[in-house]
């Protein structure tokens, strides 16, 4: 569920006044993650690497209150649930969008991920969760990239992560990603904390 809140009554009051009408309010941070644990878990338990990444993103974001606020159409909206979006190659060879409701239970999240991405792939119909604060992702797994900057459309202000192919090294596996966010929603310190929490979540996956 989402509700409109008075920005002046939130911790984002100053940021709302400063950035809500800015022509380019998006900020992007780049980070290299150690995803050795995710690769090992994916292979050992037959879980998709992309699903594990999406779950870790949702779990890291769930502990940061700024993720539950989002500027929408010039208003500040408060959400009580999160979702992680993934891009699906559908049965027509095109791309469709699929929002996965976040759950702290990895098994439940994996079940929803499998069912919903299969549904979207077969039907070619996007699965949207408009009442959840959606974190966008795009996995360019066929590309060896050093970074990517998302496009600001002026329509969607949701946070967005992009990553490419992970790289195997002698003792670890790394993944470079970008994290784009609206400055009204959070500051650089919040974003940096999220990325640090994301690494810690990856390291603790069982």
C-alpha positions, 0 to 999 in steps of 0.5 A: 500500500502507498500513501501520500505524506507531507514532505515537511514531516519527514527526514526528506523535507530539505531534499524534497525542496531542493531536488523535486523540480531539478532537471536531472535529480538522479545520482549514480554510484558505481561499485565492484562487489565480491559475489563469490558466495552467490556463485557458490550458492547458485551452483550448489543449490541450483538457484539462479544467480540473478534471483539471488542478486535480486533477493540480496538487493531487496534484503539490503534495501529493506533495512534502510527507511529511505527506500520506502519513500519515493517522489511520484508526480511531484508528491512524496509517497510512503510505501509499506512493501518493497519489490524487485523488478527484473527484465524477462526475455519473453516467448516472442524474443522481446523483453518484458518487465516483472515485479517480484514482491520482496520477502525475507524468506529466500525460499518464498522469494525464489518461488515467486521469482520462478512463477512470476518470471515464467508467467511473464515470459509465456504471456508477454504481459508485464507484471507490475506491483504499483502499490510497492516501492519497486527497485529496478534491475537490469542484468546484462549477463552477456556483456563484459562492462565496467559500468552503466548509467541509467536513463532518467525519463522524468516518469519513473523515479525508482532506484535502479541497478545495472550489472553485467557479467561477473568476472572470475579471479584466482581467489574470488568472483567480482561483479561491477554494478551501478546504482541510480537513485533520485536525490529526493529519495535518499542522499549519497550516504544512504546509497553508500550504506545500501551498497555496503549492506548489499555486500554484507548480505551477499557474504551472509547468504546461506 
